[in-house]
């Protein structure tokens, strides 16, 4: 156990503290109103500490802290450090589903509405999330009947704008036709605002507006226009009927529900806007911190609004009564930039909402636990089997697999894919551009491994980028004995042969080569261990080929444009940006290219002729 710091050396004000292991990696980040009292509590009799805290203190070898001016600043600092270091003993957020959402690209000149998943982008407003892609798609299609925003890609929009002809969606009244000037910018923007207001939960106003327009058109005997408003009103009401009404007031709030055991916690959030349920979101937490029920709820709320939420309500309703509601309100208000009220759902409508959220959290917890236990047992057995079959020093919790790709020695690239705890970890994948001339897989593999292992050998504070943050337990090379010898040389060169295990997987007979010579190992076909290694090898191969194709395509496109006399890099980049790609540029006529005013008529003719001839040869 690390040495207890002197009390006088620790500030008594608020701040964040970080425990580190023997390699200097941050393993836990915490915050406190009083750093001194909180830090000293870790150095009590180990037998009085909770089991997980005792395990963390057994690994910790050093401690640092940062003092700040307020509890809210401590909260923001804590989460910035957790995002940066991803400490293993902090509560771990897992979102097992990629929830579909409707996005409105308000930052574009002609915003569009589309169905999306995954990470959020700037200058885009998100709505949802929805329980399924089917419900989100149906909501979007019904809404676009009433408010026909464009939904096409930027390149397709640019193509129709140049041609002056609309697509099929305009003809069936699913798009208002901004590409051909059928609607003005101000009218289009007004329609965008109506879409965002409706998706934000304020659909009743749009319904009343359409009903009034329908009656006015009917009274004026403009029956065709009245029929259009009637159809739009029916579409809007159909969407509203799908949103459960939970309050007659225009309340905007999020209701939290939690269900947990000693290892995991499930959190469900009901999003209520203008009295209607407009979305729900589920999260799972690995409970690696020793937190009470109230502390767990507060931590879940902080993580949700810091990392997951797409907007902030006026009020947050929680199960139970967190001990420090005032501090939680202050932290959320700092994140939102305005006042957020936090309350306990203990009676009335708010109690009912919390009960629903709690019930959803319990159902999701049971379902995920059943799936996770099956999957975890299979993965754990496979890792144990790999360690036994390959006679590894330890169970391979982090495995890295490497592969190379090239075309007759050109555009040589390498790939590194990562598996942690038996699951692929795409965020840690890495591409390598290889400088080896000619067709030499061994030299290319040596260069890639040298670059990777050089980063492993660096001190922790010198490593930059999360992909190279941790050393692997096992390195798998796609190939046979030759690739294995390259790997042995690389590990020996950095003094890592005694720390990292190595093997090479040959595809022909699925034989595995290990350092030390001898016959290759053959793991029984159909076993979970062999399946896991094959999955790694195939993923590394796919990732390498994908990058190689992208590099080769880019090289071909740039080489074609480089050959055109008089077309410099600035005008070349401007043309690609205007048309979207070299392929779109090749489809344009010389008149279309000249109409951009980026090049003259003579150069436009040369560009069109060169690209036309090049792509004609490719097609042939």
Secondary structure, DSSP 8 states (H G I E B T S, - for coil): ------GGGS-SS-EEEEEE-TTS-EEEEEEESSHHHHHHGGGS-GGGS-HHHHHHHHH--EEEEEE-SSHHHHHHHHHHHHHHH--TTS-EEE--S--EEEEE-TTSTT-BEEEE-SS--TT-EEEEEES-HHHHHHHHHHHHHHS--B-S-HHHHHHHHHHT---HHHHTTSS--GGGTSS-HHHHHHHHHHHHHHHTT-HHHHHHHHHHHHHHHHHTT-HHHHHHHHHHHHHHHHHHHHS-B--SS---EEEEEEEE-SSEEEEEEEEEETTEEEEEEEEEEE--S---HHHHHHHHHHHIIIII-SS--SEEEESS--TTHHHHHHHHHHHHTS--EEEE--SHHHHHHHHHHHHHHHHHHHHHHHHHHHHHHHHHHHHHHHHHHTT-SS--SEEEEEEEEEETTEEEEEEEEEEETTEE-GGG-EEEE----SS-HHHHHHHHHHHHHHHHHS-GGG--SGGGSS--SEEEEESSHHHHHHHHHHHHHTT-TTTSEEEEEETTTTEEEETT-SS-B---TT-HHHHHHHHHHHHHHHHHHHHHHHHHHHHHHHHHHHTSTT--HHHHHHHHHHHSSHHHHHHS-HHHHHTTTSS-HHHHHHHHHHHHHHHHHHH-
